[in-house]
Amino acid sequence: MLCIYGAYGYTGELVAETAVEAGLDPVLAGRNGARLADVAAANDCEYRAFPVEETGANLDGVDTLLNCAGPFVDTYEPVVDACLEHGVDYLDITGEIAVFEGIAARDGVAADADATLLPGVGFDVVPTDCTARHLADRLPDATHLELAFAGLSSVSRGTALSALESLGQGGAVRRDGRLLHRPVAHATRRVPFADRERTVTAIPWGDLATAPWTTGVPNVTTYAAIPQVARLGMRGSRFLPSAGLRLAKPLLQTLVERTVEGPSERRRERGRAEVWGEARDERTGESVQTRLTTPEPYALTADAAVAAAERVLGGDADPGFQTPGGAFGAAFVTDLPGVSGFDDL
Ligand SMILES: NC(=O)c1ccc[n+]([C@@H]2O[C@H](COP(=O)([O-])OP(=O)(O)OC[C@H]3O[C@@H](n4cnc5c(N)ncnc54)[C@H](OP(=O)(O)O)[C@@H]3O)[C@@H](O)[C@H]2O)c1
């Protein structure tokens, strides 16, 4: 049986609806019993209300748990620990680098517990991770990967709060296998997405943690297409004192909690996202590129998370720490509804 934790959040509810439509009959979970009861009634599901610290006592009959409660830095540890203790497979929709790294560190424990740990089964990182896998399949000796996306135009409360968690932490790249700090928005480049060319800005996306696991490529840079004014704002924030950023954080959190709602159903149905990647072998100068077009990021997240949970429930993923492209191959993303690609260059 599948348990969806965080099922009354913006994305958790979408995931729960998608899982029910797929015939999975999940048990819904989260810490607020009243909000959970409403979502469970609307989807005709069983529910269990408990805080993350009590996950272990609530796993009866659960084979796979899909965590949708974020920021994940606040939730993943007790949930992962309980899953490992009870031999339950764990998935989530994090995009937080520290969370990927924390979960990857439990690879050996998970293998011993015969449990799969598969974080990042949303827009971050399914399309980019499968793109990385596709590129590495084409150029197995690649030394460098560059990954970019466009189309995250409207975000949910949880995504904005998760992004605020990293306020003031700057940027990052992966070099020679090591995660290195860089100033925020430290690089830009032009990228030929399938619909049109855009300037993209370096941001610390989850693939900095996952792509080396998926491909073995030790150098990774990740970019997003963001408006020029946002890029200038990000660069300007480098000069703000970190104490000032710390002081501003609670105010920004309150603002997000009061004002951010997430994309409307119409926006989810009509929106698209573009993904591009390049693998290079610095020793030979050889390089390959590819691109994908996907549904709107939250719509893709619900489909990808449920498809990944179905595959894990079906025994398709090995025990231990896994990445989407590593566990299921590059075609995992192109098999999702509404995804077109890979368009190789
Ligand atoms: N990978 C991707 O591409 C992708 C896509 C979508 C979302 N996400 C991530 O998913 C997370 C949720 O996003 P959302 O849009 O659903 O946000 P949301 O609407 O704010 O929902 C967040 C959910 O998490 C729960 N939660 C938060 N902290 C918790 C804690 N300490 N213990 C128990 N439950 C907790 C909330 O419960 P309460 O209301 O009781 O606090 C709520 O149910 C965010 O981190 C977001 O970045 C990732």
The ligand as an SDF file (V2000), in Angstrom:
LIG
                    3D

 48 52  0  0  0  0  0  0  0  0999 V2000
   10.2560   18.5520   -6.8900 N   0  0  0  0  0  0  0  0  0  0  0  0
    9.4290   19.4500   -7.3670 C   0  0  0  0  0  0  0  0  0  0  0  0
    9.5030   19.8190   -8.5230 O   0  0  0  0  0  0  0  0  0  0  0  0
    8.3600   20.0100   -6.4780 C   0  0  0  0  0  0  0  0  0  0  0  0
    7.1250   20.3420   -7.0070 C   0  0  0  0  0  0  0  0  0  0  0  0
    6.1520   20.8310   -6.1230 C   0  0  0  0  0  0  0  0  0  0  0  0
    6.4490   21.0110   -4.7750 C   0  0  0  0  0  0  0  0  0  0  0  0
    7.6800   20.6840   -4.3260 N   0  0  0  0  0  0  0  0  0  0  0  0
    8.0200   20.8360   -2.9180 C   0  0  0  0  0  0  0  0  0  0  0  0
    7.0510   20.1780   -2.1420 O   0  0  0  0  0  0  0  0  0  0  0  0
    6.8850   20.8480   -0.9040 C   0  0  0  0  0  0  0  0  0  0  0  0
    5.4120   21.1240   -0.6800 C   0  0  0  0  0  0  0  0  0  0  0  0
    4.9700   22.0260   -1.6390 O   0  0  0  0  0  0  0  0  0  0  0  0
    3.4490   22.4820   -1.6740 P   0  0  0  0  0  0  0  0  0  0  0  0
    3.2780   23.2240   -2.9180 O   0  0  0  0  0  0  0  0  0  0  0  0
    2.5510   21.3170   -1.4760 O   0  0  0  0  0  0  0  0  0  0  0  0
    3.4010   23.4140   -0.3640 O   0  0  0  0  0  0  0  0  0  0  0  0
    2.2150   23.6950    0.6690 P   0  0  0  0  0  0  0  0  0  0  0  0
    0.9250   23.8900   -0.0500 O   0  0  0  0  0  0  0  0  0  0  0  0
    2.7160   24.7800    1.5420 O   0  0  0  0  0  0  0  0  0  0  0  0
    2.0970   22.3360    1.5140 O   0  0  0  0  0  0  0  0  0  0  0  0
    3.0990   21.9240    2.3740 C   0  0  0  0  0  0  0  0  0  0  0  0
    2.6360   20.6770    3.0980 C   0  0  0  0  0  0  0  0  0  0  0  0
    3.7010   20.1870    3.8970 O   0  0  0  0  0  0  0  0  0  0  0  0
    3.2580   20.1090    5.2550 C   0  0  0  0  0  0  0  0  0  0  0  0
    4.3560   20.3580    6.1740 N   0  0  0  0  0  0  0  0  0  0  0  0
    5.2810   21.3410    6.0980 C   0  0  0  0  0  0  0  0  0  0  0  0
    6.1400   21.2480    7.1340 N   0  0  0  0  0  0  0  0  0  0  0  0
    5.7470   20.1760    7.8570 C   0  0  0  0  0  0  0  0  0  0  0  0
    6.2350   19.5500    9.0340 C   0  0  0  0  0  0  0  0  0  0  0  0
    7.3160   20.0260    9.6840 N   0  0  0  0  0  0  0  0  0  0  0  0
    5.5960   18.4570    9.4950 N   0  0  0  0  0  0  0  0  0  0  0  0
    4.5160   17.9640    8.8610 C   0  0  0  0  0  0  0  0  0  0  0  0
    4.0050   18.5110    7.7380 N   0  0  0  0  0  0  0  0  0  0  0  0
    4.6120   19.6000    7.2470 C   0  0  0  0  0  0  0  0  0  0  0  0
    2.1810   21.1620    5.3770 C   0  0  0  0  0  0  0  0  0  0  0  0
    1.3670   20.9210    6.4990 O   0  0  0  0  0  0  0  0  0  0  0  0
    0.9220   22.1550    7.4550 P   0  0  0  0  0  0  0  0  0  0  0  0
   -0.0090   22.9880    6.6130 O   0  0  0  0  0  0  0  0  0  0  0  0
    0.2710   21.4810    8.6050 O   0  0  0  0  0  0  0  0  0  0  0  0
    2.1870   22.9120    7.7860 O   0  0  0  0  0  0  0  0  0  0  0  0
    1.4580   20.9540    4.0320 C   0  0  0  0  0  0  0  0  0  0  0  0
    0.6350   19.8140    4.0810 O   0  0  0  0  0  0  0  0  0  0  0  0
    7.7600   22.1080   -0.9790 C   0  0  0  0  0  0  0  0  0  0  0  0
    8.9760   21.8470   -0.3270 O   0  0  0  0  0  0  0  0  0  0  0  0
    7.9970   22.2860   -2.4600 C   0  0  0  0  0  0  0  0  0  0  0  0
    9.2180   22.9360   -2.7480 O   0  0  0  0  0  0  0  0  0  0  0  0
    8.6390   20.1880   -5.1370 C   0  0  0  0  0  0  0  0  0  0  0  0
  1  2  1  0
  2  3  2  0
  2  4  1  0
  4  5  1  0
  4 48  2  0
  5  6  2  0
  6  7  1  0
  7  8  2  0
  8  9  1  0
  8 48  1  0
  9 10  1  0
  9 46  1  0
 10 11  1  0
 11 12  1  0
 11 44  1  0
 12 13  1  0
 13 14  1  0
 14 15  2  0
 14 16  1  0
 14 17  1  0
 17 18  1  0
 18 19  2  0
 18 20  1  0
 18 21  1  0
 21 22  1  0
 22 23  1  0
 23 24  1  0
 23 42  1  0
 24 25  1  0
 25 26  1  0
 25 36  1  0
 26 27  1  0
 26 35  1  0
 27 28  2  0
 28 29  1  0
 29 30  1  0
 29 35  2  0
 30 31  1  0
 30 32  2  0
 32 33  1  0
 33 34  2  0
 34 35  1  0
 36 37  1  0
 36 42  1  0
 37 38  1  0
 38 39  2  0
 38 40  1  0
 38 41  1  0
 42 43  1  0
 44 45  1  0
 44 46  1  0
 46 47  1  0
M  CHG  2   8   1  16  -1
M  END
$$$$
